[in-house]
Amino acid sequence: MTTQRTWGTTRSGRSPWPGAIGIGVAVAVVLGLAAWAFASGTNGVVYGIVLAAASFMPGLALGWILVVDRRTVKGAVRNPEESIEAQWYDRATRGTFHDLLVVMGLTAMALSVVPQWRDGLTASDALLACMVFAAADVSVRYRLIKRRES
């Protein structure tokens, strides 16, 4: 039987933090160097340092996910994909996919009929609008399903 701890352990029973910190540092260094290498202007070093600092914690979380054995985390669900919350999320995202198809289709039709609307519209603006709509739609659908079935 494995001992369960709050933050878990590796499969060998060791602390996960040295490995997770190593992965976090590696992610931060790679992204910081990439930002520095591809930055235009004289602020490349500043961009690199800022991106490295901002990406360390997500890299640490990624390292923890890769290093920790789930069975050793106290309170972890055995099969999270079979939980009721996972089923609610699955249903919410399936509905959102269809909503996105409808909204993007109607938007494409409207932009082709009224060309003045697309004059200042960039691809990044359109993608950002789709992402915001999808996130809001999943959130609303999840909450409605949760309220209905709780």
Buried (B, 14 or more C-beta within 10 A) or exposed (E): EEEEEEEBBBEEEEBBBEBBBBBBBEBBBEBBEBBBEEBEEEEBEEBBBEBBEBBBEEBBBBBBEEBBBEEBBEEEEEEEEEEEEEEBBEBBBEBBEEBBEEBBEEBEEEBEEEEEEBEEEEEEEBEEBBEEBBEEBBEBBBEEBBEEEE
